[in-house]
């Protein structure tokens, strides 16, 4: 496709506007000028009638001068006619005081030796008299008529009463030939004037297009060099208008681009790393959605199945109904725990969890946790020891309780029946480490870093049966980040140890008012 220059586009745009403007004038003249002209001529007839009527005092002799003035100044011809047909005044025949045959019989054609003007005038008056609706004319009314003579000449006519008694009428008429002649002359003049205007505008458009396009073409060349990373060329125009300002802006842009490109190149590696990190986060998000869907699928299916069974009356026995209801309640509780842990985890990861520091007695904290899980331990014959925990630490008690309950619940799930669980605490300098040991086979070393990930399970079937959600350890890691501590896991002889470490006395940053959300 051939590219059109901006100079050509300027020229075409100005020329097109000129052509459209002249075309609109011609169209308006061809289709509307005649109607407009006829409307104006009707207005002239009406104004002449009203002016003569207002000047009429009852004496036709006094009106003759007024009628002659109107006829001499305009193309309107007038006649005053009585209701009985007597012509009192015409422009083509003077009134006779003796009342000869010409005035006594106005609507009878005269002999053919009369002047053609008189014959034509009488014919017009006769046509007006024959076509006017005399019964509808009152003391303040008039009518417009179109009259055609024997030679196809047409006239625009007005017939109206002249006095309040409606016994005298004014006939005013104007030839169509005069109207058409003016319309034709106007059209010819408009065509000539339009052609001259078009020629002048084309010359003007050519000059304007050159003047406007010259700096734009120079700036286009400058932009092409900039696209090739050549910043040596500058815009040299000296104008202070918008185009000159654009050129100066291009000069400033050229000066900044080199430095910006250098900085962009330096940030490319960082951007690439961020993209990789984003892809990793997106993958984690997709995996998270899949895991949540999988975790909720089983309890929802169980709830739906048992609810449908109850609705269908499958469980007629009270014990069966209780079993169905208990199953539904257990699965609903499982989903509630999962949702609540997900909410807590999200708040912690987003930094939206508000923390409060207080002095916590670890021994009392451990005793309360053991009390909460006593039923689970007794049902499996597990022994829990926590004597070696008499240490006070300053931190958020609720978050630390969640850490301990997750560790203890996890230990209960994976400890063999009749096994031992030991909770202990140790202070080294300003750091306090809380550990939870449970007997068992431990975990493969390659799986130890993975257990902190959401929904990661070493034995998925066993964990589901034990009631786990798969995000407890992820929650512990998020709490460690929130409290500026650390967490970990180690395989030891006879079992596995989970530990949580934090400062014994330092205030958390979240205690300050600025950290509150």
C-alpha positions as CSV (number, residue, x, y, z in Angstrom):
1,X,0.0,0.0,0.0
2,X,1.4,3.4,-1.1
3,X,2.1,5.7,1.8
4,X,0.6,9.2,1.4
5,X,2.7,12.1,2.7
6,X,1.3,14.5,5.3
7,X,1.6,17.3,2.8
8,X,-0.7,15.5,0.4
9,X,-3.1,14.8,3.2
10,X,-3.2,18.5,4.2
11,X,-3.8,19.5,0.6
12,X,-6.6,16.9,0.2
13,X,-8.2,17.8,3.5
14,X,-8.5,21.6,2.8
15,X,-9.6,20.9,-0.8
16,X,-12.2,18.5,0.4
17,X,-13.6,21.0,2.9
18,X,-13.8,23.6,0.2
19,X,-15.5,21.2,-2.3
20,X,-18.0,20.2,0.4
21,X,-18.8,23.8,1.3
22,X,-19.3,24.8,-2.3
23,X,-21.3,21.7,-3.0
24,X,-23.6,22.4,-0.1
25,X,-24.2,25.9,-1.3
26,X,-25.1,24.6,-4.8
27,X,-27.4,21.9,-3.4
28,X,-29.2,24.4,-1.2
29,X,-29.5,26.8,-4.1
30,X,-30.9,24.1,-6.5
31,X,-33.4,22.6,-4.1
32,X,-34.3,25.3,-1.6
33,X,-33.6,28.7,-3.2
34,X,-36.7,28.8,-5.3
35,X,-38.9,27.9,-2.3
36,X,-37.2,30.5,-0.2
37,X,-37.5,33.1,-3.0
38,X,-41.2,32.4,-3.4
39,X,-41.6,32.7,0.4
40,X,-39.9,36.1,0.3
41,X,-42.1,37.3,-2.7
42,X,-45.2,36.2,-0.8
43,X,-43.9,38.2,2.1
44,X,-43.4,41.3,-0.2
45,X,-47.0,40.9,-1.5
46,X,-48.4,40.6,2.0
47,X,-46.3,43.6,3.3
48,X,-47.5,45.7,0.3
49,X,-51.1,44.8,1.0
50,X,-50.9,45.6,4.7
51,X,-49.1,48.8,4.1
52,X,-51.6,50.0,1.5
53,X,-54.5,48.9,3.7
54,X,-53.1,50.8,6.7
55,X,-52.7,53.9,4.5
56,X,-56.2,53.7,3.0
57,X,-58.5,56.4,4.3
58,X,-61.5,55.8,2.0
59,X,-60.5,58.1,-0.8
60,X,-59.1,56.2,-3.8
61,X,-57.8,59.4,-5.3
62,X,-55.4,59.9,-2.4
63,X,-54.3,56.3,-2.7
64,X,-53.2,56.5,-6.3
65,X,-49.9,58.2,-5.4
66,X,-49.2,55.5,-2.8
67,X,-50.0,52.8,-5.3
68,X,-47.8,54.4,-8.0
69,X,-44.9,54.6,-5.5
70,X,-45.2,50.9,-4.6
71,X,-45.3,49.9,-8.3
72,X,-42.3,52.1,-9.2
73,X,-40.2,50.7,-6.4
74,X,-41.0,47.0,-6.8
75,X,-42.0,44.5,-9.5
76,X,-45.5,44.3,-8.0
77,X,-48.5,45.4,-10.0
78,X,-51.7,46.5,-8.3
79,X,-55.4,47.1,-8.9
80,X,-58.3,48.3,-6.7
81,X,-61.6,46.6,-7.5
82,X,-65.1,47.0,-6.0
83,X,-67.1,44.1,-4.9
84,X,-69.5,44.7,-7.9
85,X,-66.6,44.3,-10.3
86,X,-65.8,48.0,-11.0
87,X,-62.1,48.7,-11.4
88,X,-61.1,51.8,-9.5
89,X,-57.4,51.7,-10.2
90,X,-55.0,49.8,-12.4
91,X,-51.4,50.4,-13.4
92,X,-52.2,49.7,-17.1
93,X,-55.3,51.9,-17.5
94,X,-56.3,55.1,-15.8
95,X,-59.7,55.6,-14.2
96,X,-62.3,57.4,-16.3
97,X,-64.5,59.9,-14.5
98,X,-67.3,59.4,-17.1
99,X,-67.4,55.7,-16.4
100,X,-66.8,54.4,-20.0
101,X,-67.1,50.8,-21.1
102,X,-63.5,50.0,-20.0
103,X,-64.2,50.6,-16.3
104,X,-67.9,49.6,-16.3
105,X,-67.2,46.1,-17.7
106,X,-63.8,45.2,-16.2
107,X,-64.0,41.5,-16.7
108,X,-65.1,41.5,-20.4
109,X,-62.2,41.3,-22.8
110,X,-61.7,44.6,-24.8
111,X,-61.4,44.8,-28.5
112,X,-58.3,43.4,-30.0
113,X,-57.1,46.8,-31.0
114,X,-56.3,47.7,-27.4
115,X,-52.7,47.5,-26.3
116,X,-51.4,44.1,-25.4
117,X,-50.6,45.3,-21.9
118,X,-54.2,46.3,-21.2
119,X,-55.4,43.0,-22.6
120,X,-53.0,41.0,-20.4
121,X,-53.8,43.1,-17.4
122,X,-57.5,42.7,-17.7
123,X,-57.0,38.9,-18.2
124,X,-55.0,38.8,-15.0
125,X,-57.7,40.7,-13.1
126,X,-60.4,38.4,-14.6
127,X,-58.5,35.3,-13.6
128,X,-58.0,36.6,-10.1
129,X,-61.7,37.5,-9.8
130,X,-62.7,34.1,-11.0
131,X,-60.5,32.1,-8.7
132,X,-60.8,34.1,-5.5
133,X,-63.2,32.8,-2.9
134,X,-65.2,36.0,-2.2
135,X,-67.4,34.4,0.4
136,X,-64.4,33.7,2.6
137,X,-62.9,37.2,2.5
138,X,-63.8,39.3,5.5
139,X,-62.6,42.7,6.6
140,X,-59.1,41.4,7.6
141,X,-58.3,38.6,5.2
142,X,-56.4,37.9,2.0
143,X,-55.7,35.0,-0.3
144,X,-52.7,33.9,-2.4
145,X,-53.4,32.7,-6.0
146,X,-51.4,31.3,-8.9
147,X,-52.7,32.5,-12.3
148,X,-51.8,31.2,-15.7
149,X,-52.6,33.1,-18.9
150,X,-53.3,31.9,-22.4
151,X,-49.6,32.1,-23.3
152,X,-48.6,30.0,-20.2
153,X,-47.3,33.1,-18.4
154,X,-47.7,32.6,-14.7
155,X,-48.3,35.1,-11.9
156,X,-48.2,35.1,-8.1
157,X,-51.2,37.0,-6.9
158,X,-52.7,38.3,-3.7
159,X,-56.4,39.3,-3.3
160,X,-57.4,41.1,-0.1
161,X,-60.1,43.4,1.2
162,X,-59.1,47.1,1.5
163,X,-61.6,48.5,3.9
164,X,-63.7,47.2,6.9
165,X,-66.8,47.1,4.8
166,X,-65.1,44.5,2.4
167,X,-66.6,46.3,-0.6
168,X,-63.2,47.2,-2.1
169,X,-60.4,44.7,-2.8
170,X,-56.8,45.1,-3.6
171,X,-55.3,42.8,-6.3
172,X,-51.5,42.6,-6.2
173,X,-49.5,40.3,-8.6
174,X,-46.0,39.5,-9.7
175,X,-44.9,37.6,-12.8
176,X,-43.2,34.2,-12.4
177,X,-40.8,35.1,-15.2
178,X,-39.2,37.8,-13.0
179,X,-38.9,35.3,-10.1
180,X,-37.3,32.5,-12.3
181,X,-34.9,35.1,-13.9
182,X,-33.6,36.1,-10.5
183,X,-33.2,32.5,-9.5
184,X,-31.3,31.6,-12.7
185,X,-29.0,34.6,-12.3
186,X,-28.3,33.7,-8.7
187,X,-27.4,30.1,-9.7
188,X,-25.0,31.3,-12.5
189,X,-23.3,33.7,-10.2
190,X,-23.0,31.1,-7.5
191,X,-21.4,28.7,-9.9
192,X,-18.9,31.3,-11.1
193,X,-18.1,32.5,-7.6
194,X,-17.8,28.9,-6.4
195,X,-15.3,28.0,-9.2
196,X,-13.2,31.1,-8.4
197,X,-13.3,30.3,-4.7
198,X,-12.3,26.7,-5.4
199,X,-9.3,27.7,-7.4
200,X,-8.2,30.2,-4.7
201,X,-8.6,27.6,-2.0
202,X,-6.6,25.0,-3.9
203,X,-3.7,27.4,-4.3
204,X,-4.0,28.3,-0.6
205,X,-4.2,24.6,0.4
206,X,-1.0,23.8,-1.5
207,X,0.9,26.6,0.3
208,X,-0.5,25.8,3.7
209,X,0.3,22.1,3.3
210,X,3.9,22.9,2.4
211,X,4.2,25.3,5.3
212,X,2.7,22.8,7.9
213,X,4.4,19.7,6.6
214,X,8.0,20.9,6.4
215,X,8.7,20.8,10.2
216,X,6.6,17.6,10.6
217,X,8.7,15.9,7.9
218,X,11.9,17.0,9.7
219,X,10.6,15.6,13.0
220,X,9.7,12.4,11.3
221,X,13.3,12.0,10.1
222,X,14.5,12.8,13.6
223,X,12.2,10.1,15.0
224,X,13.5,7.6,12.5
225,X,17.0,8.2,13.6
226,X,16.0,7.9,17.2
227,X,14.4,4.5,16.4
228,X,17.8,3.4,15.2
229,X,19.3,4.6,18.5
230,X,21.0,7.5,16.7
231,X,20.6,10.5,19.1
232,X,23.0,12.9,17.4
233,X,20.4,14.7,15.2
234,X,18.4,17.6,16.7
235,X,15.4,19.5,15.6
236,X,16.5,23.0,14.4
237,X,13.1,24.8,14.0
238,X,12.8,28.1,15.8
239,X,9.0,28.5,16.0
240,X,7.3,28.8,19.4
241,X,4.0,27.4,18.5
242,X,2.7,23.8,19.2
243,X,4.8,22.3,16.4
244,X,8.0,24.1,17.7
245,X,7.2,22.8,21.2
246,X,6.9,19.3,19.8
247,X,10.3,19.6,18.1
248,X,11.9,20.8,21.4
249,X,10.2,17.9,23.2
250,X,11.7,15.5,20.7
251,X,15.1,17.0,21.4
252,X,14.6,16.5,25.2
253,X,13.3,13.0,24.5
254,X,16.5,12.3,22.4
255,X,18.6,13.5,25.3
256,X,16.8,11.3,27.9
257,X,16.5,8.1,25.8
258,X,20.1,7.2,25.8
259,X,20.3,7.3,29.6
260,X,16.9,5.5,29.9
261,X,18.0,2.7,27.5
262,X,21.1,2.2,29.5
263,X,19.1,1.9,32.7
264,X,16.6,-0.4,31.0
265,X,19.4,-2.7,29.9
266,X,20.6,-2.8,33.5
267,X,17.2,-3.7,34.8
268,X,16.5,-6.4,32.2
269,X,18.1,-9.1,34.3
270,X,16.2,-8.0,37.4
271,X,13.0,-8.0,35.4
272,X,13.7,-11.4,34.0
273,X,14.1,-12.7,37.6
274,X,10.9,-11.1,38.7
275,X,9.1,-12.7,35.8
276,X,10.4,-16.1,36.8
277,X,9.3,-15.4,40.4
278,X,5.9,-14.4,39.1
279,X,5.6,-17.6,37.1
280,X,6.6,-19.5,40.2
281,X,3.9,-17.7,42.3
282,X,1.3,-18.3,39.6
283,X,2.2,-22.0,39.5
284,X,1.9,-22.1,43.3
285,X,-1.5,-20.3,43.1
286,X,-2.8,-22.8,40.6
287,X,-1.5,-25.7,42.7
288,X,-3.1,-24.1,45.7
289,X,-6.5,-23.9,44.0
290,X,-6.2,-27.5,42.9
291,X,-5.3,-28.6,46.4
292,X,-8.1,-26.6,48.0
293,X,-10.6,-28.1,45.5
294,X,-9.3,-31.6,46.3
295,X,-9.5,-31.1,50.0
296,X,-13.1,-29.8,49.8
297,X,-14.3,-32.3,47.3
298,X,-14.3,-35.3,49.6
299,X,-16.2,-33.7,52.6
300,X,-18.7,-32.1,50.2
301,X,-19.3,-35.4,48.5
302,X,-19.7,-37.2,51.9
303,X,-22.1,-34.5,53.2
304,X,-24.1,-34.6,50.0
305,X,-24.3,-38.4,49.9
306,X,-25.3,-38.8,53.6
307,X,-27.8,-35.9,53.3
308,X,-29.4,-37.5,50.3
309,X,-29.5,-40.8,52.2
310,X,-31.3,-39.1,55.1
311,X,-33.7,-37.4,52.7
312,X,-34.5,-40.7,50.9
313,X,-35.1,-42.5,54.3
314,X,-32.3,-45.0,53.9
315,X,-31.4,-44.8,57.5
316,X,-34.6,-45.9,59.3
317,X,-32.8,-47.0,62.4
318,X,-32.0,-44.2,65.0
319,X,-28.4,-45.4,65.3
320,X,-28.0,-45.2,61.5
321,X,-29.5,-41.8,61.4
322,X,-27.1,-40.7,64.2
323,X,-24.2,-42.1,62.3
324,X,-25.3,-40.2,59.2
325,X,-25.7,-37.0,61.1
326,X,-22.4,-37.4,63.0
327,X,-20.6,-38.0,59.6
328,X,-22.1,-34.8,58.2
329,X,-21.1,-32.8,61.3
330,X,-17.6,-34.2,61.2
331,X,-17.1,-33.3,57.5
332,X,-18.6,-29.9,58.0
333,X,-16.2,-29.3,61.0
334,X,-13.3,-30.5,58.8
335,X,-14.2,-27.9,56.1
336,X,-14.6,-25.2,58.7
337,X,-11.1,-25.9,60.1
338,X,-9.7,-25.8,56.6
339,X,-11.3,-22.5,55.8
340,X,-10.4,-20.9,59.1
341,X,-6.7,-22.0,58.7
342,X,-6.6,-20.7,55.2
343,X,-8.0,-17.3,56.3
344,X,-5.4,-17.2,59.1
345,X,-2.6,-18.2,56.7
346,X,-3.7,-15.5,54.2
347,X,-3.7,-12.8,56.9
348,X,-0.3,-13.8,58.1
349,X,1.3,-14.0,54.6
350,X,-0.2,-10.6,53.7
351,X,1.0,-9.0,57.0
352,X,-2.6,-8.2,58.0
353,X,-2.5,-10.0,61.3
354,X,-2.2,-7.7,64.3
355,X,0.0,-9.0,67.1
356,X,0.2,-8.2,70.8
357,X,3.2,-9.0,73.0
358,X,2.7,-10.3,76.5
359,X,4.6,-12.5,79.0
360,X,3.7,-16.1,78.3
361,X,4.4,-19.0,80.7
362,X,5.3,-21.9,78.4
363,X,4.5,-24.4,81.1
364,X,1.0,-23.2,81.5
365,X,0.6,-23.0,77.7
366,X,1.8,-26.6,77.3
367,X,-0.5,-27.8,80.1
368,X,-3.5,-26.2,78.3
369,X,-2.6,-27.8,75.0
370,X,-2.2,-31.2,76.6
371,X,-5.6,-30.8,78.2
372,X,-7.3,-30.0,74.9
373,X,-5.8,-33.1,73.2
374,X,-6.2,-35.4,76.2
375,X,-9.1,-37.3,74.7
376,X,-7.2,-38.1,71.5
377,X,-4.1,-39.2,73.5
378,X,-6.1,-41.4,75.9
379,X,-7.9,-43.2,73.0
380,X,-4.6,-44.3,71.5
381,X,-2.6,-44.8,74.8
382,X,-0.2,-41.9,74.1
383,X,1.9,-40.3,76.8
384,X,2.7,-36.6,76.7
385,X,5.5,-35.1,78.9
386,X,6.0,-31.3,79.2
387,X,7.8,-30.9,82.6
388,X,10.9,-29.2,81.0
389,X,9.0,-26.1,79.9
390,X,9.3,-23.7,82.8
391,X,10.3,-20.6,80.8
392,X,8.7,-17.2,80.3
393,X,8.8,-15.6,76.9
394,X,7.4,-12.3,75.6
395,X,5.4,-12.8,72.4
396,X,1.9,-13.1,71.0
397,X,0.2,-15.8,73.1
398,X,-2.5,-16.7,70.5
399,X,0.0,-17.2,67.7
400,X,2.3,-19.2,69.9
401,X,-0.6,-21.4,71.0
402,X,-1.5,-22.1,67.3
403,X,2.2,-23.2,66.8
404,X,2.1,-25.6,69.7
405,X,-1.3,-27.0,68.9
406,X,-0.2,-27.7,65.3
407,X,3.0,-29.4,66.4
408,X,1.1,-31.4,69.1
409,X,-1.7,-32.4,66.8
410,X,0.8,-33.4,64.1
411,X,2.7,-35.5,66.7
412,X,-0.5,-37.3,67.8
413,X,-1.4,-38.2,64.2
414,X,2.0,-39.8,63.4
415,X,2.9,-41.4,66.8
416,X,2.3,-45.1,67.0
417,X,-0.3,-46.3,69.5
418,X,1.1,-46.4,73.0
419,X,4.0,-44.1,72.0
420,X,5.5,-41.1,73.7
421,X,5.4,-37.4,73.0
422,X,7.7,-34.9,74.7
423,X,7.4,-31.1,74.8
424,X,10.4,-29.2,76.0
425,X,11.8,-25.6,76.0
426,X,15.3,-24.3,76.2
427,X,16.7,-20.8,76.5
428,X,20.1,-19.9,74.9
429,X,21.0,-16.3,75.4
430,X,18.1,-14.2,74.3
431,X,16.6,-17.0,72.2
432,X,14.0,-19.6,73.3
433,X,13.5,-22.8,71.4
434,X,10.3,-24.8,71.9
435,X,10.5,-28.4,70.7
436,X,8.0,-31.2,70.2
437,X,9.3,-34.8,69.9
438,X,7.3,-37.8,69.0
439,X,8.3,-41.4,68.6
440,X,8.2,-42.9,65.1
441,X,10.2,-43.7,62.0
442,X,10.9,-40.1,61.1
443,X,10.8,-38.8,57.5
444,X,13.1,-39.1,54.5
445,X,15.7,-36.3,54.5
446,X,14.6,-35.1,51.0
447,X,11.0,-34.6,52.3
448,X,11.9,-32.5,55.3
449,X,12.0,-29.1,53.4
450,X,8.7,-29.9,51.6
451,X,6.5,-30.5,54.6
452,X,6.2,-26.7,55.1
453,X,4.5,-26.3,51.8
454,X,0.7,-26.0,51.7
455,X,-1.1,-29.4,51.4
456,X,2.1,-31.4,51.2
457,X,1.6,-34.8,52.8
458,X,3.9,-37.8,53.1
459,X,1.0,-40.2,53.6
460,X,-2.1,-38.5,52.2
461,X,-4.6,-41.3,52.9
462,X,-3.4,-41.6,56.6
463,X,-3.6,-37.8,57.1
464,X,-7.1,-37.6,55.7
465,X,-8.2,-40.3,58.0
466,X,-6.6,-38.6,61.0
467,X,-8.4,-35.3,60.2
468,X,-5.5,-33.2,59.0
469,X,-5.9,-30.3,56.6
470,X,-2.4,-30.2,55.1
471,X,-1.7,-26.5,55.9
472,X,-0.8,-26.7,59.6
473,X,2.9,-26.5,59.1
474,X,2.5,-23.8,56.5
475,X,0.7,-21.8,59.1
476,X,3.6,-22.4,61.6
477,X,6.1,-21.0,59.1
478,X,3.9,-17.9,58.4
479,X,3.7,-17.3,62.2
480,X,7.4,-17.6,62.5
481,X,7.8,-14.9,59.8
482,X,5.3,-12.7,61.6
483,X,7.0,-13.0,65.0
484,X,10.5,-12.7,63.4
485,X,11.3,-16.2,64.6
486,X,12.2,-19.4,62.9
487,X,11.0,-23.0,62.7
488,X,12.4,-26.4,61.6
489,X,12.3,-30.2,61.8
490,X,15.0,-32.8,62.4
491,X,15.1,-36.6,62.4
492,X,16.5,-37.9,65.7
493,X,17.1,-41.3,67.2
494,X,13.8,-42.9,67.8
495,X,11.6,-40.3,66.2
496,X,11.4,-36.7,64.9
497,X,11.6,-33.3,66.5
498,X,9.8,-30.1,65.4
499,X,11.2,-26.8,66.8
500,X,10.1,-23.2,67.0
501,X,12.5,-20.5,68.0
502,X,12.0,-16.8,68.9
503,X,13.4,-14.0,71.0
504,X,12.6,-14.2,74.7
505,X,12.1,-10.5,75.4
506,X,12.3,-8.3,72.3
507,X,9.2,-6.4,71.3
508,X,7.7,-7.2,67.9
509,X,7.5,-4.5,65.3
510,X,3.8,-5.1,65.1
511,X,3.3,-3.7,68.6
512,X,3.8,-0.2,67.3
513,X,0.8,1.9,66.2
514,X,2.1,2.2,62.7
515,X,1.8,-1.6,62.1
516,X,-1.9,-1.7,62.9
517,X,-4.1,-2.1,59.8
